[in-house]
């Protein structure tokens, strides 16, 4: 697998997003690590999701290491790919469960349309298909449509607080020199906005576990 130029820009932009104040671009070593993952058929979204997982864990440490490198994501990338393989082997034996909904804040929790949209997204998200499977791309498109439908409902229900989320996200993306209106901006916006909306409603983790994250 070769990452497209847009995927490379997305990976670099996300690295800058998380490493702001330390490094804004991929070092030669970081580039080689990312390229190695591409050669191992690791999807770019897995690498980006691993960044979020790593830096969230790092932020909780009392004394996090000052130096960070792409190689520090190895365990998170390997865990994500192992999970995909397990899901693929399990096939139809997997039971879709969405316990996260019990933690959703009101008034979204009582909205039947929101719950239905969320469960439809989770049903596809828990699919056993992997990138090597026939029909994977079609299913990925279906998941994108399902998650966007839920995010539209959930973000609309935020009311005035949605404006605050959007303003803060714009500031973050601009701070790492991502040009508004570009393909990279659109991809980064969708990634972080969906995550912020889920977190606002108490659904922490449900987006980061998605194939889209």
Backbone as ProteinMPNN parsed JSONL, in Angstrom:
{"seq_chain_A": "XXXXXXXXXXXXXXXXXXXXXXXXXXXXXXXXXXXXXXXXXXXXXXXXXXXXXXXXXXXXXXXXXXXXXXXXXXXXXXXXXXXXXXXXXXXXXXXXXXXXXXXXXXXXXXXXXXXXXXXXXXXXXXXXXXXXXXXXXXXXXXXXXXXXXXXXXXXXXXXXXXXXXXXXXXXXXXXXXXXXXXXXXXXXXXXXXXXXXXXXXXXXXXXXXXXXX", "coords_chain_A": {"N_chain_A": [[0.843, -1.196, 0.0], [0.447, 2.24, -0.774], [0.486, 5.411, 0.637], [-1.622, 8.107, -0.291], [-0.953, 11.431, -1.573], [-2.614, 13.177, -0.242], [-3.195, 11.717, 2.034], [-0.672, 11.572, 3.239], [-0.316, 14.275, 3.807], [-2.369, 14.599, 5.603], [-1.587, 12.926, 7.725], [0.778, 14.225, 8.476], [-0.273, 16.698, 9.198], [-1.892, 15.99, 11.366], [0.045, 15.067, 13.112], [1.426, 17.41, 13.62], [-0.652, 18.76, 14.826], [-0.953, 17.409, 17.262], [1.629, 17.617, 18.276], [2.185, 20.254, 18.616], [4.227, 22.973, 19.383], [6.415, 21.506, 19.832], [7.318, 20.007, 17.556], [6.689, 20.528, 14.121], [6.679, 19.142, 11.778], [7.123, 15.957, 10.097], [9.912, 14.096, 11.062], [12.856, 12.695, 9.44], [13.115, 10.095, 10.491], [10.573, 9.672, 11.545], [9.081, 9.786, 9.209], [10.048, 7.533, 7.865], [9.1, 5.541, 9.555], [6.323, 5.826, 9.291], [6.111, 5.271, 6.581], [6.877, 2.619, 6.593], [4.697, 1.463, 7.866], [2.783, 1.927, 5.921], [3.705, 0.229, 3.937], [3.164, -2.115, 5.185], [0.534, -2.33, 4.883], [-1.051, -0.852, 6.63], [-3.781, 1.1, 7.269], [-4.112, 4.655, 6.742], [-5.866, 5.954, 8.483], [-5.72, 4.415, 10.749], [-3.202, 4.976, 11.728], [-3.5, 7.694, 12.312], [-5.504, 7.559, 14.25], [-4.114, 6.164, 16.196], [-2.322, 8.097, 17.004], [-4.007, 9.87, 18.401], [-4.838, 8.215, 20.52], [-2.367, 7.645, 21.769], [-1.435, 10.232, 22.549], [-3.486, 11.063, 24.22], [-3.23, 9.278, 26.307], [-0.662, 9.954, 27.1], [-1.04, 12.529, 28.056], [-2.158, 12.111, 30.515], [-0.172, 11.306, 32.147], [1.938, 12.023, 34.946], [4.547, 12.972, 34.566], [5.256, 13.254, 31.593], [7.291, 12.046, 28.877], [9.541, 14.26, 27.227], [10.444, 14.061, 24.632], [8.989, 12.967, 21.647], [8.1, 10.487, 19.262], [7.234, 9.017, 16.102], [7.546, 6.31, 16.261], [6.781, 5.703, 18.806], [4.174, 5.117, 18.667], [3.83, 2.53, 17.991], [2.822, 0.321, 19.576], [0.13, 1.012, 19.837], [-0.709, 1.048, 17.183], [-0.227, -1.61, 16.456], [-1.989, -2.888, 18.196], [-4.46, -1.982, 17.252], [-4.485, -3.093, 14.66], [-4.354, -5.792, 15.287], [-6.794, -6.13, 16.543], [-8.482, -5.758, 14.385], [-7.902, -8.046, 12.912], [-8.782, -10.028, 14.645], [-11.497, -9.473, 14.77], [-12.14, -9.961, 12.121], [-11.689, -12.73, 11.929], [-13.602, -13.64, 13.703], [-15.981, -13.119, 12.461], [-19.423, -13.541, 11.663], [-20.038, -14.27, 14.191], [-19.717, -12.293, 15.971], [-21.281, -10.236, 18.325], [-23.167, -7.408, 18.179], [-22.943, -4.725, 20.311], [-23.978, -1.906, 22.129], [-23.21, -0.435, 24.582], [-22.402, 2.062, 25.287], [-24.393, 3.935, 24.945], [-25.932, 4.217, 27.241], [-24.571, 6.003, 28.724], [-24.922, 8.413, 27.57], [-25.608, 11.878, 27.536], [-28.494, 13.812, 28.51], [-30.367, 16.134, 26.467], [-30.121, 14.306, 24.379], [-30.012, 11.576, 24.861], [-32.633, 10.739, 25.228], [-33.725, 11.003, 22.772], [-35.238, 9.337, 20.274], [-34.655, 9.216, 17.541], [-31.964, 9.917, 17.41], [-30.83, 7.813, 18.896], [-31.481, 5.639, 17.283], [-30.037, 6.279, 14.96], [-27.45, 6.196, 15.982], [-27.209, 3.472, 16.741], [-27.408, 2.291, 14.241], [-25.056, 3.166, 13.087], [-23.197, 1.934, 14.825], [-23.713, -0.722, 14.27], [-22.674, -1.11, 11.71], [-20.071, -0.317, 12.189], [-19.059, -2.31, 13.803], [-18.631, -4.334, 12.08], [-17.2, -7.311, 10.611], [-15.492, -7.014, 8.442], [-12.318, -6.462, 6.848], [-9.617, -4.41, 5.493], [-8.687, -6.069, 3.455], [-10.792, -7.56, 2.684], [-13.483, -8.513, 0.465], [-15.665, -6.07, -0.714], [-15.083, -4.232, 1.212], [-14.566, -1.439, 0.81], [-17.044, -0.51, -0.043], [-18.51, -0.968, 2.242], [-17.198, 0.729, 3.98], [-17.92, 3.183, 2.936], [-20.612, 3.078, 3.553], [-20.473, 3.143, 6.325], [-19.43, 5.69, 6.68], [-21.558, 7.264, 5.785], [-23.495, 6.568, 7.681], [-22.318, 7.368, 10.119], [-22.017, 10.107, 9.679], [-24.66, 10.866, 9.503], [-25.516, 10.413, 12.139], [-23.773, 12.165, 13.52], [-24.602, 14.608, 12.479], [-27.174, 14.815, 13.599], [-26.53, 14.732, 16.348], [-24.799, 16.941, 16.623], [-26.45, 19.05, 15.921], [-28.21, 18.988, 18.033], [-26.702, 20.053, 20.037], [-26.992, 22.748, 20.225], [-26.325, 26.149, 21.157], [-23.75, 25.546, 22.148], [-22.449, 24.237, 20.158], [-21.346, 26.145, 18.485], [-19.242, 27.078, 20.024], [-17.606, 24.798, 20.136], [-16.929, 24.555, 17.431], [-15.534, 26.957, 17.014], [-13.288, 26.685, 18.705], [-12.093, 24.46, 17.538], [-11.454, 25.407, 14.982], [-9.53, 27.298, 15.67], [-7.516, 25.619, 16.695], [-6.791, 24.092, 14.425], [-5.91, 26.082, 12.69], [-3.746, 26.939, 14.137], [-1.779, 25.125, 13.635], [-1.147, 25.603, 11.107], [-2.846, 24.604, 9.039], [-4.415, 24.964, 6.058], [-7.463, 26.566, 5.574], [-10.261, 25.185, 3.921], [-8.925, 23.424, 2.31], [-8.227, 20.001, 1.195], [-6.989, 18.605, 3.237], [-7.721, 20.136, 5.463], [-10.507, 19.685, 5.459], [-10.622, 16.94, 5.954], [-9.308, 16.73, 8.423], [-10.986, 18.347, 9.92], [-13.476, 16.955, 9.885], [-12.695, 14.65, 11.237], [-11.851, 15.555, 13.858], [-14.048, 17.127, 14.661], [-16.196, 15.321, 14.76], [-15.254, 13.694, 16.8], [-15.164, 15.537, 18.931], [-17.879, 16.176, 19.166], [-18.971, 13.699, 19.913], [-17.684, 13.374, 22.378], [-18.785, 15.521, 23.768], [-21.322, 14.652, 24.279], [-20.905, 12.564, 25.981], [-19.961, 10.264, 24.85], [-17.345, 9.297, 24.786], [-14.637, 7.805, 23.158], [-16.131, 6.18, 21.422], [-15.982, 7.13, 18.828], [-13.242, 7.099, 18.309], [-12.738, 4.407, 18.192], [-13.649, 3.688, 15.799], [-13.53, 2.629, 12.317], [-13.278, 4.852, 10.855], [-11.884, 6.729, 12.229]], "CA_chain_A": [[0.0, 0.0, 0.0], [1.119, 3.538, -0.77], [-0.398, 6.495, 1.042], [-1.752, 9.163, -1.281], [-0.379, 12.704, -1.107], [-3.551, 13.739, 0.732], [-3.041, 10.972, 3.284], [0.578, 12.028, 3.852], [-0.559, 15.621, 4.356], [-3.241, 14.421, 6.768], [-0.755, 12.371, 8.8], [1.683, 15.285, 8.929], [-1.075, 17.726, 9.866], [-2.314, 15.463, 12.664], [1.245, 15.026, 13.964], [1.638, 18.8, 14.04], [-1.766, 19.081, 15.72], [-0.666, 16.847, 18.582], [2.977, 17.975, 18.734], [2.359, 21.706, 18.529], [5.118, 23.497, 20.412], [7.628, 20.701, 19.861], [7.738, 19.807, 16.166], [5.557, 20.747, 13.227], [6.759, 18.29, 10.607], [7.682, 14.627, 10.322], [11.36, 13.978, 10.913], [13.175, 11.571, 8.543], [12.824, 8.842, 11.193], [9.119, 9.544, 11.62], [8.621, 9.486, 7.85], [10.384, 6.132, 7.568], [8.198, 4.694, 10.328], [5.004, 5.89, 8.648], [6.228, 4.57, 5.304], [6.918, 1.187, 6.9], [3.32, 1.059, 8.115], [2.097, 1.896, 4.632], [4.152, -0.997, 3.264], [2.553, -3.237, 5.896], [-0.907, -2.199, 4.627], [-1.753, -0.221, 7.751], [-4.508, 2.264, 6.754], [-3.703, 5.936, 7.317], [-6.735, 6.321, 9.596], [-5.247, 3.685, 11.935], [-2.06, 5.743, 12.226], [-4.03, 8.933, 12.904], [-6.197, 7.19, 15.475], [-3.091, 5.792, 17.172], [-1.792, 9.353, 17.552], [-4.942, 10.351, 19.406], [-4.776, 7.316, 21.682], [-1.074, 7.83, 22.436], [-1.318, 11.541, 23.197], [-4.449, 11.111, 25.323], [-2.599, 8.536, 27.404], [0.513, 10.732, 27.514], [-1.493, 13.707, 28.799], [-2.549, 11.703, 31.861], [1.014, 10.976, 32.936], [2.424, 13.172, 35.734], [5.779, 13.48, 33.959], [5.41, 12.648, 30.259], [8.581, 12.277, 28.233], [9.531, 15.453, 26.381], [10.668, 13.663, 23.237], [7.992, 12.059, 21.093], [8.432, 10.029, 17.912], [6.207, 8.177, 15.494], [7.771, 4.93, 16.712], [6.103, 5.517, 20.083], [2.801, 4.7, 18.383], [3.843, 1.14, 17.528], [1.929, -0.548, 20.339], [-1.252, 1.367, 19.532], [-0.974, 0.609, 15.813], [-0.29, -3.069, 16.475], [-3.217, -3.27, 18.891], [-5.58, -1.717, 16.343], [-4.461, -4.062, 13.567], [-4.682, -7.101, 15.875], [-8.234, -6.126, 16.758], [-9.11, -5.96, 13.081], [-7.747, -9.446, 12.531], [-9.651, -10.816, 15.519], [-12.867, -9.227, 14.313], [-12.285, -10.635, 10.835], [-11.788, -14.171, 12.172], [-14.837, -13.922, 14.427], [-17.053, -13.092, 11.478], [-20.791, -13.29, 12.1], [-20.208, -14.643, 15.597], [-19.646, -11.077, 16.783], [-22.55, -9.656, 18.729], [-23.051, -5.953, 18.247], [-23.446, -4.191, 21.57], [-23.711, -0.473, 22.201], [-23.438, -0.013, 25.968], [-22.051, 3.464, 25.467], [-25.567, 4.808, 24.904], [-26.451, 4.459, 28.589], [-23.824, 7.117, 29.298], [-25.208, 9.628, 26.817], [-26.26, 12.943, 28.303], [-29.768, 14.33, 28.032], [-31.59, 15.473, 25.981], [-29.879, 13.403, 23.257], [-30.257, 10.2, 25.286], [-34.057, 10.44, 25.1], [-34.137, 11.237, 21.381], [-35.255, 8.033, 19.577], [-34.015, 9.34, 16.233], [-30.527, 9.908, 17.658], [-30.472, 6.457, 19.321], [-31.573, 4.782, 16.097], [-28.91, 6.615, 14.076], [-26.245, 5.71, 16.646], [-27.172, 2.014, 16.653], [-27.148, 1.945, 12.838], [-23.621, 3.393, 12.9], [-22.473, 0.903, 15.558], [-23.909, -2.0, 13.589], [-21.711, -1.177, 10.612], [-18.728, -0.167, 12.756], [-18.641, -3.593, 14.376], [-18.57, -5.317, 10.997], [-15.959, -8.076, 10.606], [-14.689, -6.82, 7.245], [-11.009, -5.815, 6.948], [-9.255, -3.808, 4.197], [-8.421, -7.088, 2.444], [-12.034, -8.257, 2.384], [-14.288, -8.051, -0.655], [-16.756, -5.211, -0.272], [-14.658, -3.359, 2.32], [-14.717, -0.028, 0.461], [-18.468, -0.206, -0.052], [-18.955, -0.909, 3.621], [-16.621, 1.926, 4.566], [-18.791, 4.278, 2.498], [-21.854, 2.962, 4.321], [-20.208, 3.614, 7.679], [-19.287, 7.149, 6.616], [-22.899, 7.854, 5.702], [-24.178, 6.331, 8.953], [-21.744, 8.202, 11.184], [-22.326, 11.51, 9.386], [-26.063, 11.069, 9.851], [-25.593, 10.549, 13.593], [-23.074, 13.389, 13.937], [-25.474, 15.739, 12.125], [-28.232, 14.881, 14.613], [-25.922, 15.039, 17.646], [-24.248, 18.303, 16.628], [-27.589, 19.971, 15.897], [-28.792, 18.99, 19.377], [-25.82, 20.774, 20.964], [-27.448, 24.126, 20.359], [-25.276, 27.181, 21.16], [-22.413, 25.015, 22.471], [-21.827, 23.802, 18.91], [-20.54, 27.269, 18.0], [-18.009, 27.094, 20.823], [-16.787, 23.67, 19.679], [-16.422, 24.886, 16.104], [-14.551, 28.042, 17.141], [-12.066, 26.134, 19.302], [-11.469, 23.566, 16.565], [-10.855, 26.255, 13.947], [-8.32, 27.882, 16.245], [-6.507, 24.57, 16.787], [-6.317, 23.733, 13.086], [-5.147, 27.215, 12.163], [-2.504, 27.079, 14.898], [-0.771, 24.225, 13.061], [-0.991, 26.028, 9.699], [-3.65, 23.869, 8.066], [-5.145, 25.97, 5.289], [-8.9, 26.346, 5.533], [-10.81, 24.929, 2.598], [-8.152, 22.393, 1.607], [-8.637, 18.619, 1.451], [-6.462, 18.242, 4.56], [-8.58, 20.818, 6.442], [-11.794, 18.997, 5.481], [-10.459, 15.63, 6.591], [-8.993, 16.957, 9.834], [-12.19, 18.908, 10.542], [-14.444, 15.879, 10.089], [-12.136, 13.744, 12.251], [-11.868, 16.144, 15.196], [-15.384, 17.606, 15.003], [-16.978, 14.151, 15.158], [-14.748, 13.271, 18.107], [-15.594, 16.536, 19.914], [-19.329, 16.04, 19.349], [-19.177, 12.481, 20.701], [-17.238, 13.643, 23.751], [-19.718, 16.465, 24.379], [-22.513, 13.915, 24.705], [-20.535, 11.477, 26.869], [-19.638, 9.067, 24.07], [-15.893, 9.236, 24.645], [-14.091, 6.531, 22.728], [-16.875, 5.459, 20.389], [-15.499, 7.521, 17.504], [-11.846, 6.688, 18.133], [-12.699, 2.986, 17.898], [-14.235, 3.46, 14.487], [-12.603, 2.504, 11.185], [-13.158, 6.172, 10.243], [-11.064, 7.586, 13.023]], "C_chain_A": [[0.879, 1.247, 0.0], [0.114, 4.594, -0.334], [-0.439, 7.539, -0.069], [-1.142, 10.443, -0.72], [-1.28, 13.348, -0.067], [-3.417, 13.04, 2.076], [-1.752, 11.369, 3.999], [0.396, 13.399, 4.494], [-1.412, 15.534, 5.616], [-2.431, 13.91, 7.957], [0.164, 13.459, 9.363], [0.917, 16.364, 9.686], [-1.513, 17.265, 11.254], [-1.133, 15.398, 13.633], [1.544, 16.43, 14.485], [0.572, 19.22, 15.047], [-1.47, 18.617, 17.146], [0.662, 17.319, 19.157], [3.214, 19.478, 18.745], [3.188, 22.217, 19.698], [6.399, 22.694, 20.506], [8.169, 20.49, 18.445], [6.522, 19.931, 15.271], [5.568, 19.815, 12.03], [7.338, 16.922, 10.976], [9.188, 14.66, 10.121], [11.626, 12.84, 9.941], [12.84, 10.226, 9.176], [11.32, 8.605, 11.273], [8.544, 9.183, 10.256], [8.873, 8.026, 7.505], [9.457, 5.172, 8.316], [6.818, 4.66, 9.678], [5.017, 5.144, 7.318], [6.238, 3.062, 5.509], [5.515, 0.67, 7.176], [2.529, 0.984, 6.819], [2.44, 0.613, 3.886], [3.579, -2.249, 3.91], [1.028, -3.207, 5.767], [-1.689, -1.708, 5.842], [-2.45, 1.026, 7.215], [-4.087, 3.555, 7.458], [-4.562, 6.325, 8.512], [-6.34, 5.591, 10.881], [-4.083, 4.445, 12.566], [-2.544, 7.011, 12.932], [-4.729, 8.635, 14.225], [-5.212, 6.822, 16.576], [-2.461, 7.035, 17.799], [-2.694, 9.862, 18.665], [-4.881, 9.526, 20.673], [-3.498, 7.539, 22.484], [-1.022, 9.145, 23.204], [-2.343, 11.73, 24.315], [-3.867, 10.402, 26.547], [-1.418, 9.326, 27.968], [0.107, 11.907, 28.389], [-1.867, 13.376, 30.246], [-1.355, 11.38, 32.75], [1.504, 12.207, 33.704], [3.679, 13.801, 35.142], [5.996, 12.815, 32.593], [6.766, 12.977, 29.661], [8.479, 13.465, 27.293], [9.64, 15.086, 24.906], [9.58, 12.689, 22.795], [8.389, 11.72, 19.659], [7.326, 9.123, 17.4], [6.333, 6.726, 15.962], [7.086, 4.643, 18.044], [4.661, 5.051, 19.896], [2.702, 3.218, 18.053], [2.841, 0.251, 18.254], [0.468, -0.269, 20.013], [-1.641, 0.927, 18.129], [-1.133, -0.903, 15.774], [-1.569, -3.561, 17.139], [-4.425, -3.102, 17.981], [-5.647, -2.751, 15.225], [-4.787, -5.469, 14.081], [-6.175, -7.226, 16.093], [-8.97, -6.359, 15.445], [-9.038, -7.426, 12.658], [-8.665, -10.353, 13.357], [-11.101, -10.689, 15.066], [-13.135, -9.967, 13.014], [-12.471, -12.14, 11.024], [-13.109, -14.544, 12.842], [-16.041, -13.93, 13.499], [-18.41, -12.785, 12.077], [-21.031, -13.651, 13.556], [-20.192, -13.428, 16.51], [-21.044, -10.546, 17.087], [-22.358, -8.158, 18.886], [-23.692, -5.455, 19.537], [-23.075, -2.721, 21.628], [-23.975, 0.043, 23.617], [-23.145, 1.453, 26.201], [-23.292, 4.355, 25.564], [-26.126, 5.111, 26.291], [-25.746, 5.643, 29.245], [-24.086, 8.449, 28.595], [-25.972, 10.631, 27.673], [-27.605, 13.318, 27.682], [-29.551, 15.72, 27.433], [-31.369, 14.458, 24.849], [-30.25, 11.961, 23.617], [-31.71, 9.791, 25.074], [-34.591, 10.642, 23.689], [-34.09, 9.907, 20.623], [-34.576, 8.074, 18.209], [-32.502, 9.278, 16.378], [-30.067, 8.497, 18.033], [-30.487, 5.499, 18.135], [-30.397, 5.01, 15.161], [-27.606, 6.087, 14.661], [-26.119, 4.195, 16.506], [-26.9, 1.542, 15.227], [-25.661, 2.1, 12.534], [-22.826, 2.283, 13.578], [-22.574, -0.457, 14.872], [-22.888, -2.173, 12.472], [-20.28, -1.126, 11.152], [-18.189, -1.489, 13.279], [-18.599, -4.704, 13.337], [-17.23, -6.037, 11.018], [-15.061, -7.823, 9.403], [-13.385, -6.075, 7.537], [-10.676, -5.228, 5.587], [-9.016, -4.825, 3.09], [-9.696, -7.789, 1.978], [-12.759, -7.658, 1.181], [-15.447, -7.216, -0.115], [-16.384, -4.25, 0.835], [-14.916, -1.884, 2.01], [-16.186, 0.383, 0.461], [-18.999, -0.08, 1.378], [-18.416, 0.327, 4.335], [-17.454, 3.144, 4.19], [-20.097, 4.274, 3.287], [-21.647, 3.464, 5.748], [-20.076, 5.129, 7.709], [-20.662, 7.816, 6.592], [-23.64, 7.726, 7.031], [-23.643, 7.248, 10.054], [-22.042, 9.676, 10.951], [-23.774, 11.837, 9.739], [-26.205, 11.261, 11.355], [-24.949, 11.845, 14.062], [-23.911, 14.627, 13.606], [-26.568, 15.928, 13.18], [-27.658, 15.337, 15.956], [-25.391, 16.467, 17.716], [-25.362, 19.343, 16.626], [-28.197, 20.105, 17.29], [-27.937, 19.737, 20.398], [-26.259, 22.223, 21.181], [-26.295, 25.109, 20.306], [-23.868, 26.652, 21.424], [-21.694, 24.505, 21.227], [-20.909, 24.903, 18.37], [-19.211, 27.335, 18.726], [-17.058, 25.992, 20.38], [-16.144, 23.994, 18.341], [-15.331, 25.957, 16.17], [-13.222, 27.529, 17.683], [-11.333, 25.235, 18.309], [-10.804, 24.355, 15.448], [-9.536, 26.839, 14.426], [-7.185, 26.868, 16.305], [-5.922, 24.24, 15.416], [-5.488, 24.853, 12.468], [-3.798, 27.344, 12.857], [-1.401, 26.171, 14.373], [-0.681, 24.426, 11.544], [-1.685, 25.125, 8.686], [-4.525, 24.898, 7.359], [-6.619, 25.619, 5.183], [-9.384, 26.156, 4.097], [-10.084, 23.855, 1.814], [-8.691, 20.999, 1.947], [-8.193, 18.191, 2.849], [-7.317, 18.864, 5.662], [-9.896, 20.054, 6.592], [-11.687, 17.67, 6.227], [-10.18, 15.78, 8.08], [-10.221, 17.471, 10.581], [-13.198, 17.798, 10.856], [-13.992, 14.939, 11.214], [-12.303, 14.315, 13.659], [-13.251, 16.644, 15.609], [-16.257, 16.455, 15.476], [-16.559, 13.694, 16.557], [-15.218, 14.229, 19.206], [-17.087, 16.434, 20.207], [-19.641, 14.815, 20.208], [-18.797, 12.701, 22.162], [-18.207, 14.56, 24.482], [-20.96, 15.768, 24.926], [-22.183, 12.721, 25.61], [-20.211, 10.181, 26.167], [-18.141, 8.987, 23.798], [-15.453, 7.843, 24.201], [-14.843, 5.871, 21.599], [-16.411, 5.86, 19.004], [-14.081, 7.041, 17.284], [-11.72, 5.21, 17.841], [-13.236, 2.657, 16.513], [-13.169, 3.295, 13.421], [-12.37, 3.878, 10.557], [-12.194, 7.057, 11.004], [-9.612, 7.516, 12.674]], "O_chain_A": [[1.907, 1.306, 0.675], [-0.989, 4.665, -0.877], [0.574, 7.821, -0.709], [-0.849, 10.526, 0.473], [-0.802, 13.983, 0.873], [-3.511, 13.673, 3.128], [-1.734, 11.49, 5.224], [0.894, 13.651, 5.591], [-1.213, 16.285, 6.571], [-2.577, 14.412, 9.072], [0.307, 13.594, 10.578], [1.397, 16.883, 10.694], [-1.509, 18.048, 12.204], [-1.29, 15.644, 14.829], [1.875, 16.606, 15.658], [0.857, 19.944, 16.002], [-1.709, 19.344, 18.111], [0.816, 17.416, 20.374], [4.357, 19.917, 18.873], [2.889, 21.931, 20.858], [7.356, 23.109, 21.16], [9.339, 20.763, 18.173], [5.436, 19.481, 15.635], [4.561, 19.706, 11.33], [7.959, 16.757, 12.026], [9.678, 15.191, 9.124], [10.707, 12.079, 9.636], [12.346, 9.322, 8.502], [10.849, 7.482, 11.092], [7.626, 8.368, 10.16], [8.017, 7.361, 6.923], [9.075, 4.127, 7.789], [6.218, 3.595, 9.532], [4.05, 4.467, 6.97], [5.68, 2.314, 4.706], [5.172, -0.44, 6.767], [1.704, 0.089, 6.636], [1.572, -0.012, 3.278], [3.51, -3.308, 3.287], [0.321, -3.953, 6.444], [-2.838, -2.096, 6.056], [-1.771, 1.939, 6.745], [-3.745, 3.537, 8.641], [-4.071, 6.949, 9.452], [-6.595, 6.086, 11.978], [-3.989, 4.546, 13.789], [-2.061, 7.357, 14.01], [-4.567, 9.367, 15.201], [-5.438, 7.127, 17.747], [-2.109, 7.032, 18.978], [-2.221, 10.239, 19.738], [-4.874, 10.072, 21.776], [-3.528, 7.614, 23.712], [-0.616, 9.177, 24.366], [-2.094, 12.48, 25.259], [-4.0, 10.875, 27.675], [-1.208, 9.354, 29.18], [0.805, 12.252, 29.343], [-1.888, 14.26, 31.102], [-1.504, 11.203, 33.959], [1.487, 13.315, 33.167], [3.859, 15.017, 35.206], [6.828, 11.917, 32.462], [7.323, 14.048, 29.904], [7.455, 13.66, 26.638], [9.018, 15.71, 24.047], [9.289, 11.711, 23.484], [8.939, 12.552, 18.938], [6.576, 8.536, 18.181], [5.338, 6.006, 16.046], [6.836, 3.486, 18.381], [4.006, 4.64, 20.855], [1.602, 2.703, 17.856], [2.094, -0.491, 17.617], [-0.34, -1.193, 19.923], [-2.767, 0.486, 17.903], [-2.052, -1.422, 15.141], [-2.164, -4.542, 16.694], [-5.304, -3.962, 17.937], [-6.727, -3.232, 14.879], [-5.429, -6.249, 13.378], [-6.761, -8.284, 15.862], [-9.969, -7.077, 15.406], [-9.997, -7.975, 12.114], [-9.243, -11.31, 12.843], [-11.833, -11.676, 14.991], [-14.212, -10.53, 12.818], [-13.308, -12.755, 10.362], [-13.667, -15.612, 12.591], [-17.005, -14.661, 13.726], [-18.542, -11.88, 12.901], [-22.1, -13.374, 14.1], [-20.595, -13.504, 17.671], [-21.882, -10.429, 16.192], [-21.492, -7.703, 19.634], [-24.858, -5.741, 19.809], [-21.979, -2.336, 21.22], [-24.866, 0.867, 23.822], [-23.585, 2.029, 27.196], [-23.247, 5.411, 26.195], [-26.733, 6.163, 26.491], [-26.256, 6.221, 30.205], [-23.537, 9.482, 28.979], [-26.869, 10.265, 28.434], [-27.815, 13.157, 26.48], [-28.632, 16.423, 27.853], [-32.321, 13.817, 24.404], [-30.745, 11.215, 22.772], [-31.992, 8.631, 24.774], [-35.785, 10.468, 23.445], [-33.002, 9.398, 20.356], [-33.991, 7.082, 17.772], [-31.826, 8.655, 15.559], [-29.035, 8.032, 17.548], [-29.607, 4.648, 18.004], [-29.825, 4.059, 14.628], [-26.751, 5.589, 13.929], [-25.043, 3.689, 16.187], [-26.244, 0.522, 15.02], [-25.073, 1.285, 11.823], [-21.89, 1.743, 12.989], [-21.628, -1.245, 14.896], [-22.308, -3.247, 12.308], [-19.39, -1.805, 10.639], [-16.988, -1.749, 13.2], [-18.538, -5.884, 13.685], [-16.221, -5.445, 11.401], [-13.96, -8.371, 9.345], [-13.353, -5.168, 8.369], [-11.373, -5.51, 4.613], [-9.128, -4.491, 1.91], [-9.679, -8.525, 0.991], [-12.663, -6.461, 0.912], [-16.124, -7.618, 0.831], [-17.24, -3.532, 1.353], [-15.431, -1.157, 2.859], [-16.535, 1.477, 0.905], [-19.818, 0.787, 1.682], [-19.091, 0.903, 5.188], [-17.673, 4.032, 5.013], [-20.623, 5.329, 3.644], [-22.518, 4.122, 6.317], [-20.546, 5.781, 8.641], [-20.899, 8.804, 7.288], [-24.326, 8.653, 7.459], [-24.411, 7.828, 10.821], [-22.292, 10.419, 11.9], [-24.08, 12.933, 10.209], [-26.92, 12.156, 11.805], [-25.508, 12.548, 14.904], [-23.923, 15.589, 14.374], [-26.852, 17.049, 13.601], [-28.218, 16.21, 16.617], [-25.517, 17.129, 18.746], [-25.236, 20.394, 17.253], [-28.642, 21.183, 17.684], [-28.399, 20.022, 21.503], [-25.933, 22.837, 22.197], [-25.376, 24.939, 19.504], [-22.892, 27.249, 20.969], [-20.472, 24.355, 21.233], [-19.825, 24.62, 17.858], [-18.176, 27.615, 18.121], [-15.853, 26.214, 20.26], [-14.957, 23.738, 18.138], [-14.326, 25.871, 15.465], [-12.158, 27.893, 17.182], [-10.103, 25.244, 18.245], [-9.705, 24.009, 15.014], [-8.551, 26.872, 13.688], [-6.036, 27.195, 16.009], [-4.706, 24.122, 15.264], [-4.484, 24.598, 11.803], [-2.823, 27.797, 12.257], [-0.222, 26.411, 14.633], [-0.212, 23.559, 10.806], [-1.164, 24.905, 7.593], [-5.287, 25.619, 8.003], [-6.982, 24.522, 4.76], [-8.97, 26.871, 3.184], [-10.565, 23.416, 0.77], [-9.499, 20.837, 2.861], [-8.926, 17.502, 3.558], [-7.609, 18.219, 6.669], [-10.35, 19.804, 7.709], [-12.554, 17.323, 7.029], [-10.74, 15.055, 8.902], [-10.471, 17.087, 11.724], [-13.711, 17.721, 11.973], [-14.799, 14.494, 12.031], [-12.832, 13.646, 14.546], [-13.594, 16.589, 16.79], [-16.975, 16.581, 16.468], [-17.399, 13.351, 17.389], [-15.622, 13.791, 20.283], [-17.514, 16.585, 21.352], [-20.469, 14.88, 21.117], [-19.506, 12.266, 23.069], [-18.431, 14.398, 25.682], [-21.57, 16.219, 25.895], [-23.075, 11.951, 25.967], [-20.185, 9.119, 26.789], [-17.727, 8.644, 22.691], [-15.846, 6.836, 24.789], [-14.259, 5.069, 20.871], [-16.434, 5.039, 18.087], [-13.742, 6.614, 16.18], [-10.704, 4.779, 17.296], [-13.272, 1.496, 16.107], [-12.039, 3.756, 13.587], [-11.402, 4.072, 9.822], [-11.728, 8.057, 10.458], [-8.796, 8.207, 13.285]]}, "name": "protein", "num_of_chains": 1, "seq": "XXXXXXXXXXXXXXXXXXXXXXXXXXXXXXXXXXXXXXXXXXXXXXXXXXXXXXXXXXXXXXXXXXXXXXXXXXXXXXXXXXXXXXXXXXXXXXXXXXXXXXXXXXXXXXXXXXXXXXXXXXXXXXXXXXXXXXXXXXXXXXXXXXXXXXXXXXXXXXXXXXXXXXXXXXXXXXXXXXXXXXXXXXXXXXXXXXXXXXXXXXXXXXXXXXXXX"}
